[in-house]
Amino acid sequence: MHETHDPSSHGQEQLSDLIKDIKFAMFTTRKRDGGHLHSRPMTTQNKHIDDNALWFFMSRSGDAVAEFDGDDQVNVSYADPDADTYVSVSGIAEVVEDPMKKQALWTPAAQAWFKGGVDDPDLALVRVRIEHADWWDVKENKLVQLYKQAEAALTGKTPVMGEHGRVRPH
C-alpha cells in the first residue's frame, strides 16, 4: 500500500470521507478489573471532523463511561469491507457537559436509546480527541486485487494495493 502522513485539515477531511457512511464503530476501552480490552459498537454522532474529535452519545451508567473515567486512552475502529476501507483512531475520551453541542448532534435515532431526549439525565456526550489515526483504503476492484496478489505470489514481492495513511493532528 502507498503510505501518506497528513497532519493538516486535509487529513481530517479525508478521515471524515472514509468514516461518514460507516454506521457503527467499535469503541474500545480498558477494563479496570484485569486490564483487558473491551469493545462495543457505537454510533459516531459527527459525520464531519472539523475539531480533531469524534463525538458519541453514551449512557452515563454504562461500562464504557466508567472504564475510560479511570483510563482515558481509547480506540475507535471502523470497517467497511464492501468498500475495502478500514480506519483505526486512538484518542483521549472524556464526558463533555455542553448542552448546545448535544442539541447540535441529536438525531431521531438517539431518541431510541435515550427516552428523555436530549435532556435525559443518563445521556453523556463523549468526545474522543484524536491523537492518531491510521486508515487503509483499497481503490482497486476485486479482480485487480486478485491479479496483484497472484503476481506477488509469483514474484515474491509484496502487492501494492490502495493507500495507507496516518493523521496526527497535534
Sequence and secondary structure as in RCSB ss.txt:
>XXXX:A:sequence
MHETHDPSSHGQEQLSDLIKDIKFAMFTTRKRDGGHLHSRPMTTQNKHIDDNALWFFMSRSGDAVAEFDGDDQVN
VSYADPDADTYVSVSGIAEVVEDPMKKQALWTPAAQAWFKGGVDDPDLALVRVRIEHADWWDVKENKLVQLYKQA
EAALTGKTPVMGEHGRVRPH
>XXXX:A:secstr
 EEEE  SHHHHHHHHHHHTT   EEEEEE TTT  EEEEEE  S SS SSSEEEEEEETTSHHHHHHHH  EEE
EEEEEGGGTEEEEEEEEEEE   HHHHHHH  HHHHHH TTGGG TTEEEEEEEEEEEEEEE  S HHHHHHHHH
HHHHH      SEEEEE   
